[in-house]
Amino acid sequence: MSERLSATDLIALIRRVFSPTADDVRLGILVDLPDGRAADRPEWKERRRMAADWAGQLQQHRDELGLEVSLVLYRNVGMGNADLPGQVWIGSPQALPDTADALVPAAAVPLEQVLGSHSLLLAPTEFSATAPLKLMAKKHRFRAATMPGFTAEMIPALRLDYGEIRRRVAIMKTLLDHAARATIDFEVDGRDAHTLVLDLRHRQAHASDGILETPGVAGNLPSGEAYIVPYEGELPGVPSGSAGRLPVQFGADVVVFEVVANQAVRVTGEGKAVAEQAAWIAAEPAYGNLAELGLGVLADLGVQPTGEILLDEKLGLHIAFGRSDHFGGQVGAAQFSKPAAVVHIDRIYLPSLQPRVNAKRVELTDADGRTTVIMRDGVYVGVF
């Protein structure tokens, strides 16, 4: 039987993550609904049921929690990290609609109104709301824990020692802050070698440790990573030095992205995935932007992958393509052809997810040329 968070668990989680103050009076739980464009699936349906259960329990225990609780519904945006719709609905946990088509237009309220009146947000959604909520948090000063793809399998990760996670993430952030570049050596099938260099100049790293105490921030939950946007070449006369070859396994096939100036410009490899990825790059050049180098820390704490990016990226090395403005980069929704095309998608280097691709060696080099090897064969070495 799947695990379930009790009211006591939920209250403890909200207090641990947000440390609510007297200024916090409302918590919103955001849920996206399927429609004709994005068909429902069992995991999505179960996540909506879970979110409604959380909202119902917390509404019943609002005096103990010290917060009013709203269930906020909206039509899905079709792609992860695309901008949220302008209209939302306040729903009932006991009468959750099956699709967005059941929402009554006359009952809609502006998203901005809800964000302005709810200082704490949980977002267990199908399509990630992390990017838009990170950007909107700066304006509305809310704190948001985004949980795209959350499943009951991830509940144990919510009960980890977040003090230890914070310690490990801080170490990773410091390493990235002092790095001028990262050099990653990959091998495919134990023999084919590829090297990618990521330019980390002119950037600061971010710590995502599951603690959201400061107004104006949003981050994933469960969490446990430090991450940085590679330099994208926006300074006049200072091109990005990110270059090389990045292998990614899609199903049984391995596609190798050729990177120039932080942009995937060509693909080689095998199978139908090559043509599919080449078409993506041709249609949406912003998709080829290398948007994130992430270093997750949860694998050493016994957490196992679930097949959902939300948790799996927190286990180790990952590199993202696409949107980066929510992390301090230069590529945002405006660089894509339409809102539905906006993506920030992580490629995660774990044996269970990319068995043919191995991160053989990860090395960070500082501005003075000093190097530190932090990973061999996908495992951190001498870091913690």
ChimeraX attribute file (.defattr): number of C-alpha atoms within 10 A of each C-alpha:
attribute: neighborCount
match mode: 1-to-1
recipient: residues
	/A:1	4
	/A:2	7
	/A:3	11
	/A:4	14
	/A:5	16
	/A:6	13
	/A:7	21
	/A:8	13
	/A:9	13
	/A:10	17
	/A:11	19
	/A:12	14
	/A:13	15
	/A:14	19
	/A:15	15
	/A:16	15
	/A:17	20
	/A:18	21
	/A:19	14
	/A:20	18
	/A:21	10
	/A:22	7
	/A:23	7
	/A:24	17
	/A:25	16
	/A:26	17
	/A:27	27
	/A:28	24
	/A:29	24
	/A:30	26
	/A:31	28
	/A:32	26
	/A:33	26
	/A:34	22
	/A:35	17
	/A:36	9
	/A:37	9
	/A:38	15
	/A:39	11
	/A:40	15
	/A:41	10
	/A:42	7
	/A:43	14
	/A:44	23
	/A:45	16
	/A:46	14
	/A:47	21
	/A:48	23
	/A:49	16
	/A:50	19
	/A:51	23
	/A:52	24
	/A:53	18
	/A:54	22
	/A:55	27
	/A:56	19
	/A:57	19
	/A:58	24
	/A:59	20
	/A:60	14
	/A:61	17
	/A:62	16
	/A:63	10
	/A:64	12
	/A:65	21
	/A:66	17
	/A:67	20
	/A:68	18
	/A:69	24
	/A:70	24
	/A:71	22
	/A:72	24
	/A:73	24
	/A:74	23
	/A:75	21
	/A:76	24
	/A:77	25
	/A:78	21
	/A:79	19
	/A:80	21
	/A:81	27
	/A:82	25
	/A:83	22
	/A:84	19
	/A:85	12
	/A:86	13
	/A:87	17
	/A:88	24
	/A:89	23
	/A:90	17
	/A:91	19
	/A:92	15
	/A:93	21
	/A:94	11
	/A:95	8
	/A:96	18
	/A:97	16
	/A:98	14
	/A:99	19
	/A:100	16
	/A:101	13
	/A:102	11
	/A:103	19
	/A:104	9
	/A:105	11
	/A:106	7
	/A:107	11
	/A:108	15
	/A:109	14
	/A:110	12
	/A:111	16
	/A:112	14
	/A:113	13
	/A:114	19
	/A:115	20
	/A:116	14
	/A:117	15
	/A:118	23
	/A:119	23
	/A:120	25
	/A:121	24
	/A:122	22
	/A:123	26
	/A:124	26
	/A:125	24
	/A:126	27
	/A:127	21
	/A:128	30
	/A:129	29
	/A:130	26
	/A:131	25
	/A:132	18
	/A:133	28
	/A:134	22
	/A:135	18
	/A:136	20
	/A:137	19
	/A:138	14
	/A:139	13
	/A:140	20
	/A:141	18
	/A:142	25
	/A:143	27
	/A:144	31
	/A:145	28
	/A:146	27
	/A:147	25
	/A:148	25
	/A:149	20
	/A:150	26
	/A:151	20
	/A:152	15
	/A:153	15
	/A:154	21
	/A:155	15
	/A:156	11
	/A:157	19
	/A:158	16
	/A:159	12
	/A:160	15
	/A:161	10
	/A:162	19
	/A:163	12
	/A:164	14
	/A:165	21
	/A:166	21
	/A:167	13
	/A:168	21
	/A:169	26
	/A:170	19
	/A:171	15
	/A:172	24
	/A:173	22
	/A:174	15
	/A:175	18
	/A:176	26
	/A:177	20
	/A:178	18
	/A:179	25
	/A:180	21
	/A:181	23
	/A:182	23
	/A:183	20
	/A:184	22
	/A:185	20
	/A:186	25
	/A:187	19
	/A:188	20
	/A:189	11
	/A:190	11
	/A:191	10
	/A:192	10
	/A:193	15
	/A:194	17
	/A:195	18
	/A:196	20
	/A:197	22
	/A:198	26
	/A:199	24
	/A:200	28
	/A:201	20
	/A:202	14
	/A:203	19
	/A:204	18
	/A:205	24
	/A:206	21
	/A:207	22
	/A:208	24
	/A:209	27
	/A:210	23
	/A:211	25
	/A:212	24
	/A:213	15
	/A:214	12
	/A:215	16
	/A:216	19
	/A:217	19
	/A:218	31
	/A:219	22
	/A:220	26
	/A:221	27
	/A:222	27
	/A:223	30
	/A:224	30
	/A:225	28
	/A:226	27
	/A:227	25
	/A:228	24
	/A:229	28
	/A:230	30
	/A:231	27
	/A:232	27
	/A:233	18
	/A:234	12
	/A:235	10
	/A:236	6
	/A:237	7
	/A:238	10
	/A:239	14
	/A:240	20
	/A:241	20
	/A:242	24
	/A:243	19
	/A:244	21
	/A:245	23
	/A:246	21
	/A:247	27
	/A:248	22
	/A:249	20
	/A:250	16
	/A:251	11
	/A:252	11
	/A:253	16
	/A:254	21
	/A:255	23
	/A:256	22
	/A:257	23
	/A:258	19
	/A:259	23
	/A:260	16
	/A:261	19
	/A:262	24
	/A:263	24
	/A:264	25
	/A:265	16
	/A:266	17
	/A:267	22
	/A:268	17
	/A:269	16
	/A:270	13
	/A:271	14
	/A:272	11
	/A:273	19
	/A:274	20
	/A:275	15
	/A:276	12
	/A:277	20
	/A:278	19
	/A:279	13
	/A:280	15
	/A:281	19
	/A:282	13
	/A:283	13
	/A:284	19
	/A:285	17
	/A:286	28
	/A:287	26
	/A:288	24
	/A:289	26
	/A:290	28
	/A:291	32
	/A:292	26
	/A:293	22
	/A:294	27
	/A:295	25
	/A:296	26
	/A:297	26
	/A:298	25
	/A:299	18
	/A:300	12
	/A:301	13
	/A:302	10
	/A:303	17
	/A:304	16
	/A:305	21
	/A:306	15
	/A:307	12
	/A:308	14
	/A:309	19
	/A:310	22
	/A:311	27
	/A:312	27
	/A:313	27
	/A:314	27
	/A:315	26
	/A:316	22
	/A:317	25
	/A:318	21
	/A:319	21
	/A:320	21
	/A:321	20
	/A:322	27
	/A:323	29
	/A:324	25
	/A:325	17
	/A:326	21
	/A:327	20
	/A:328	16
	/A:329	18
	/A:330	17
	/A:331	20
	/A:332	21
	/A:333	22
	/A:334	11
	/A:335	17
	/A:336	19
	/A:337	13
	/A:338	11
	/A:339	17
	/A:340	15
	/A:341	21
	/A:342	25
	/A:343	26
	/A:344	24
	/A:345	21
	/A:346	21
	/A:347	22
	/A:348	24
	/A:349	24
	/A:350	23
	/A:351	14
	/A:352	12
	/A:353	17
	/A:354	20
	/A:355	14
	/A:356	19
	/A:357	24
	/A:358	23
	/A:359	22
	/A:360	19
	/A:361	19
	/A:362	24
	/A:363	17
	/A:364	23
	/A:365	19
	/A:366	18
	/A:367	12
	/A:368	9
	/A:369	11
	/A:370	10
	/A:371	15
	/A:372	17
	/A:373	17
	/A:374	18
	/A:375	20
	/A:376	16
	/A:377	17
	/A:378	19
	/A:379	16
	/A:380	19
	/A:381	13
	/A:382	8
	/A:383	12
	/A:384	11
